[in-house]
Amino acid sequence: MSTTTVIKSDVANPALASEGKKKIEWAARNMPVLAQIKDRFAKEKPFTGFRIAACMHVTTETANLMLALKAGGADIALCASNPLSTQDDTAAALVYEYGISVFAKNAVDRDGYYKHLNSALDIKPQLVFDDGCDLVNVLHTSRTELIEGVMAGCEETTTGVIRLSQMAKDGALKFPMIAVNDTDTKHMFDNRYGTGQSTFDAIFRATNTLIAGKIVVVAGFGYCGKGVAERAKGLGAEVVVTEIDPTKALDALMQGFRVMPMTKAAAIGDLFITVTGNRDV
Ligand SMILES: NC(=O)c1ccc[n+]([C@@H]2O[C@H](COP(=O)([O-])OP(=O)(O)OC[C@H]3O[C@@H](n4cnc5c(N)ncnc54)[C@H](O)[C@@H]3O)[C@@H](O)[C@H]2O)c1
């Protein structure tokens, strides 16, 4: 352990810390812009005195963001926005190699998930980083005593921005939130190319299946759906798209994909990928 500070945490296995550190350093090699920001933060210390609660995918990329914020002087508590993407080695490294509070374990159940969100909020944040709006939702429901201290926050993903926009419309949102997903550099690239690739990474790891020759049904032709459909095509699949927005459906058709309702696609598909942001598609 390279830190002597006692920090609060709940991670799966501290013994994974050194392996996690290597992976975080590997990811850093491909994050040159963040490296420049981190250098600037280290000089200017813009977050000195600020407590940040972050609810994000606990992956090596997020770890590097946390290190940049820490370099800028922030006191951070990180929890997972999706327990299934939590990398236990990354979580352990953040705690035991870098001295950052992390509350995240891979595949933790619903109760554990909300316990971790609440533990992160115990830092009494002035700033919140969210990915899906669950942290902000907990603040507005069961942890309302903390709202007064929150200055602002940012939200990473499409679904979170939709939830926040509705809260803002209803006059329920108690502090300003920056919609990170609305920036071109986020949705045009992360959603399309990032999710496009990581979706197949997950499918390969889970099934070890060959995509070539399969009929892959992609539900939703938004930014993520486009990326998934393009990657599936590149891997040799026959791609079928289902989409409720007629313009996007037409776009999919003109990009060479077959388009049909799910009732028909269900009968012919080998593999189904839903990227609509909606449940039960
Ligand atoms: N895990 C990640 O790293 C990650 C990254 C980016 C986005 N996301 C999530 O992925 C989801 C999709 O994001 P996006 O940016 O592509 O959103 P988007 O709004 O651009 O696209 C969603 C599309 O689904 C369509 N749709 C909605 N309901 C449908 C249905 N029942 N059948 C067929 N089509 C339907 C919509 O018309 C829209 O075109 C969101 O939940 C977002 O939060 C996750």
Ligand as a Chemical Component Dictionary entry (heavy atoms), coordinates in Angstrom:
data_LIG
# 
_chem_comp.id                   LIG 
_chem_comp.type                 NON-POLYMER 
_chem_comp.pdbx_formal_charge   0 
_chem_comp.three_letter_code    LIG 
# 
loop_
_chem_comp_atom.comp_id 
_chem_comp_atom.atom_id 
_chem_comp_atom.alt_atom_id 
_chem_comp_atom.type_symbol 
_chem_comp_atom.charge 
_chem_comp_atom.model_Cartn_x 
_chem_comp_atom.model_Cartn_y 
_chem_comp_atom.model_Cartn_z 
_chem_comp_atom.pdbx_ordinal 
LIG N1  N1  N 0  -22.815 1.244  -20.727 1  
LIG C1  C1  C 0  -22.295 2.249  -21.408 2  
LIG O1  O1  O 0  -21.092 2.441  -21.404 3  
LIG C2  C2  C 0  -23.198 3.156  -22.197 4  
LIG C3  C3  C 0  -22.643 4.133  -23.029 5  
LIG C4  C4  C 0  -23.494 4.953  -23.757 6  
LIG C5  C5  C 0  -24.864 4.789  -23.646 7  
LIG N2  N2  N 1  -25.377 3.855  -22.810 8  
LIG C6  C6  C 0  -26.846 3.635  -22.684 9  
LIG O2  O2  O 0  -27.285 2.983  -23.883 10 
LIG C7  C7  C 0  -28.643 3.349  -24.157 11 
LIG C8  C8  C 0  -28.785 3.886  -25.588 12 
LIG O3  O3  O 0  -28.030 5.105  -25.695 13 
LIG P1  P1  P 0  -28.024 5.946  -27.050 14 
LIG O4  O4  O 0  -27.109 7.089  -26.830 15 
LIG O5  O5  O -1 -27.837 5.056  -28.217 16 
LIG O6  O6  O 0  -29.545 6.492  -27.036 17 
LIG P2  P2  P 0  -30.352 7.098  -28.271 18 
LIG O7  O7  O 0  -31.470 7.855  -27.670 19 
LIG O8  O8  O 0  -29.422 7.769  -29.223 20 
LIG O9  O9  O 0  -30.913 5.773  -29.015 21 
LIG C9  C9  C 0  -31.931 4.955  -28.512 22 
LIG C10 C10 C 0  -32.779 4.525  -29.730 23 
LIG O10 O10 O 0  -33.666 3.477  -29.352 24 
LIG C11 C11 C 0  -34.909 3.713  -30.020 25 
LIG N3  N3  N 0  -35.944 2.973  -29.289 26 
LIG C12 C12 C 0  -36.541 3.292  -28.110 27 
LIG N4  N4  N 0  -37.415 2.332  -27.750 28 
LIG C13 C13 C 0  -37.363 1.376  -28.715 29 
LIG C14 C14 C 0  -38.023 0.126  -28.904 30 
LIG N5  N5  N 0  -38.921 -0.331 -28.017 31 
LIG N6  N6  N 0  -37.728 -0.607 -30.011 32 
LIG C15 C15 C 0  -36.818 -0.154 -30.908 33 
LIG N7  N7  N 0  -36.160 1.027  -30.790 34 
LIG C16 C16 C 0  -36.423 1.779  -29.703 35 
LIG C17 C17 C 0  -35.060 5.215  -30.009 36 
LIG O11 O11 O 0  -35.972 5.656  -31.006 37 
LIG C18 C18 C 0  -33.627 5.666  -30.283 38 
LIG O12 O12 O 0  -33.368 5.821  -31.660 39 
LIG C19 C19 C 0  -29.024 4.373  -23.080 40 
LIG O13 O13 O 0  -29.651 3.687  -22.007 41 
LIG C20 C20 C 0  -27.684 4.909  -22.628 42 
LIG O14 O14 O 0  -27.753 5.455  -21.345 43 
LIG C21 C21 C 0  -24.573 3.015  -22.097 44 
# 
loop_
_chem_comp_bond.comp_id 
_chem_comp_bond.atom_id_1 
_chem_comp_bond.atom_id_2 
_chem_comp_bond.value_order 
_chem_comp_bond.pdbx_ordinal 
LIG N1  C1  SING 1  
LIG C1  O1  DOUB 2  
LIG C1  C2  SING 3  
LIG C2  C3  SING 4  
LIG C2  C21 DOUB 5  
LIG C3  C4  DOUB 6  
LIG C4  C5  SING 7  
LIG C5  N2  DOUB 8  
LIG N2  C6  SING 9  
LIG N2  C21 SING 10 
LIG C6  O2  SING 11 
LIG C6  C20 SING 12 
LIG O2  C7  SING 13 
LIG C7  C8  SING 14 
LIG C7  C19 SING 15 
LIG C8  O3  SING 16 
LIG O3  P1  SING 17 
LIG P1  O4  DOUB 18 
LIG P1  O5  SING 19 
LIG P1  O6  SING 20 
LIG O6  P2  SING 21 
LIG P2  O7  DOUB 22 
LIG P2  O8  SING 23 
LIG P2  O9  SING 24 
LIG O9  C9  SING 25 
LIG C9  C10 SING 26 
LIG C10 O10 SING 27 
LIG C10 C18 SING 28 
LIG O10 C11 SING 29 
LIG C11 N3  SING 30 
LIG C11 C17 SING 31 
LIG N3  C12 SING 32 
LIG N3  C16 SING 33 
LIG C12 N4  DOUB 34 
LIG N4  C13 SING 35 
LIG C13 C14 SING 36 
LIG C13 C16 DOUB 37 
LIG C14 N5  SING 38 
LIG C14 N6  DOUB 39 
LIG N6  C15 SING 40 
LIG C15 N7  DOUB 41 
LIG N7  C16 SING 42 
LIG C17 O11 SING 43 
LIG C17 C18 SING 44 
LIG C18 O12 SING 45 
LIG C19 O13 SING 46 
LIG C19 C20 SING 47 
LIG C20 O14 SING 48 
# 
